[in-house]
Amino acid sequence: MEEIKKRKLDESAGNGDSSSEEQIRSLLDPLPKTQLVDLLSKLGAQYPTIAEEIKGIAKADPVHRKLFVRGLAWNTTTESLCAAFEVHGEIEEGAVIYDKATGKSRGYGFITYKNMDSTKMALRAPSKMIDGRMAVCNLANEGLSGSSGTPDLVQRKLFIGGLSPEVTSEMLLEFFGRYGDIEEGSVAYDKETTQSRGFGFVTYKIPECAKRALDDPQKMLGGRTLIVKYAESQRGKPGHYHQAPSAGGGGMGGAPMAPGYPPVGKGYPHADHGGYPPYPQVPAPYPVGAYPSPPAAAPPPYGRQPHMPYGPGPMKKEPMGGLPQQNPQMGMGGGYPYYMPNQ
């Protein structure tokens, strides 16, 4: 039976029926990625040589060795970031990303291992406490679509309000850790002053833990009663938090304030108008022909009459103590005449 198969293969090769690499490539090129992945998976499981070839290519590509780390504290440096991840293996490259304008951390960074197995070990425990903050990692090619981008995130992430200035991220995580395993969480700090902004966030690994935290009526921390809500319920309301624009969790959002209003002591940013269109600096000119010209003034119906001056009338002098006698033809208005009626 084996000889028959071999003979048929030889005959096919002699007839020129064997497919060249170019022909196979032309057949695979229009296929979608999912179909190619399924095909290679089946071939790798069936043929060990193909499996080794796939593993070799994957190890050489940094896409399987590079991690994206978010939620870093503002004071976390590249050295402290690498120190937290080198427990899983040798690091090829690591860095905290800084803002070029301010020189401050943007709250996230990257770690690239030399071995793909080290990356797998790090992903088994994606949450790590670094400089008092709970940082989270996932494959860099996933971006924010990792575990924190799952559809049930709205049921796992809580907004914690009413925090006293003395409450730290460690205290917050320790307090809410009683309800279940926490994936990430932190107190929100002001990036410039590094002071607590009075609120924070906690994301659990499963929704049931978040529900237990919500249902517990006794939540006192730092001498204050905490306000606990689903983080998504705070969005779009007056006083809701401002989510940080960068992917890092260093600030975990802005202070509660009405949307569109700048922080205290700051002007409106030039690039953001709080959801309203920018007001033009120069008003648009009115169209010339859009409005009619006012009508010319009509001439008065009568000509202007000349002024006729009247001199004072003659007055008779009387002895001292008496009143001057006015001319009966004159009026009482300071010597000006008036018309006498006909007798």
Secondary structure, DSSP 8 states (H G I E B T S, - for coil): -HHHHHHHHHHHHHTT-S--HHHHHHHHTTS-HHHHHHHHHHHHHH-HHHHHHHHHHHHHSGGGTEEEEE---TT--HHHHHHHHGGGS-EEEEEEEE-TTT--EEEEEEEEESSHHHHHHHHHS-EEEETTEEEEEEEGGGTT-SGGGSGGGGGTEEEEE---TT--HHHHHHHHGGGS-EEEEEEEE-TTT--EEEEEEEEESSHHHHHHHHH-S--EETTEE-EEEEGGGGTTSTT-----SSS--SS-S--S--TT---TT----SS--TTS----SS-----GGGS---------SS-------------B---TTS--B--TTB-SSSS-B------
